[in-house]
Amino acid sequence: MPRDKRKVEEALSKKGFVRREGDHHRFIYFTQSGLKTHILTKTSHTPKMKEIGDGLLGQMAKQCCLTKTDFLRLLDCPLTREQYEILLKNQGEI
C-alpha cells in the first residue's frame, strides 16, 4: 500500500535519520549516542511524487537493513528507535 512521501520523511526524521540535501533527499541514520552510521535511504525531489509505492518502500527497507514489514512498523511507530538499534546491532550493522 503506497505511503505519503511527506509522512515517510517525517517518520524517518523522528526515528534518528538526519536529512541531507543533494540530488535526492538523503536520510542518514545516527545512533542515539550521535554516531553516524552507513545506513541511509533516500526520497525523490520530484514534486509530482506525492506517494511512495510498494516497490520503493521495499527498496527503502533493504537500505535500512529491515524487512519491508519491519520498515513499515518503523514508520508507523510500533517499532521504536531503541528496538531498531537492537535489530541493527544483532545484524552486525552497527
C-alpha positions as CSV (number, residue, x, y, z in Angstrom):
1,M,0.0,0.0,0.0
2,P,1.5,3.4,-1.0
3,R,2.6,5.8,1.7
4,D,2.5,9.6,1.6
5,K,6.1,10.8,0.9
6,R,5.9,13.6,3.4
7,K,4.8,11.3,6.2
8,V,7.5,8.8,5.4
9,E,10.1,11.6,5.6
10,E,8.7,12.9,8.9
11,A,8.7,9.4,10.4
12,L,12.3,8.7,9.4
13,S,13.3,12.0,11.0
14,K,11.6,11.1,14.3
15,K,13.5,7.7,14.3
16,G,17.0,9.1,14.1
17,F,17.5,9.7,10.4
18,V,19.0,13.1,9.6
19,R,18.1,14.7,6.3
20,R,20.8,15.8,3.9
21,E,20.0,17.6,0.7
22,G,21.5,16.8,-2.7
23,D,20.2,15.3,-5.9
24,H,17.7,13.5,-3.6
25,H,16.6,13.9,0.0
26,R,19.0,11.6,1.8
27,F,18.3,10.3,5.2
28,I,21.4,9.1,7.1
29,Y,20.9,7.1,10.4
30,F,22.6,8.4,13.5
31,T,22.6,6.2,16.7
32,Q,21.1,7.5,19.9
33,S,24.6,8.3,21.0
34,G,25.1,10.5,18.0
35,L,27.3,8.3,15.9
36,K,26.8,8.4,12.1
37,T,26.2,5.0,10.5
38,H,26.5,3.7,7.0
39,I,22.7,3.2,6.9
40,L,20.9,5.6,4.5
41,T,17.9,5.8,2.3
42,K,16.6,8.5,0.0
43,T,13.4,10.0,-1.4
44,S,13.0,12.0,-4.6
45,H,12.8,15.7,-5.0
46,T,10.2,15.3,-7.8
47,P,7.2,17.4,-6.9
48,K,4.8,15.1,-8.7
49,M,5.8,12.2,-6.5
50,K,3.5,12.6,-3.6
51,E,3.4,8.9,-2.6
52,I,5.9,6.1,-2.3
53,G,4.8,2.9,-3.8
54,D,5.2,-0.6,-2.5
55,G,8.3,-1.4,-4.7
56,L,10.2,1.7,-3.5
57,L,9.1,1.1,0.1
58,G,10.7,-2.4,-0.2
59,Q,13.9,-0.9,-1.5
60,M,14.0,1.7,1.3
61,A,13.5,-1.2,3.8
62,K,16.6,-3.0,2.4
63,Q,18.6,0.2,2.5
64,C,17.6,0.5,6.2
65,C,18.6,-3.2,6.8
66,L,15.0,-4.2,7.6
67,T,12.3,-6.4,6.1
68,K,9.5,-4.4,4.5
69,T,7.2,-5.4,7.4
70,D,9.6,-4.1,10.0
71,F,10.2,-0.9,7.9
72,L,6.5,-0.2,7.9
73,R,6.5,-0.8,11.6
74,L,9.3,1.7,12.0
75,L,7.3,4.3,10.0
76,D,4.1,3.6,11.9
77,C,5.8,3.6,15.3
78,P,5.2,0.1,16.8
79,L,9.0,-0.4,16.2
80,T,10.8,2.1,18.4
81,R,14.2,3.7,17.7
82,E,15.6,1.6,20.5
83,Q,14.2,-1.6,19.1
84,Y,15.5,-0.6,15.6
85,E,19.0,-0.2,17.1
86,I,18.8,-3.6,18.8
87,L,17.9,-5.1,15.4
88,L,20.8,-3.3,13.7
89,K,23.3,-4.5,16.4
90,N,22.0,-8.1,16.2
91,Q,22.6,-8.0,12.4
92,G,26.1,-6.6,12.9
93,E,25.2,-3.4,11.1
94,I,26.2,-1.0,13.9
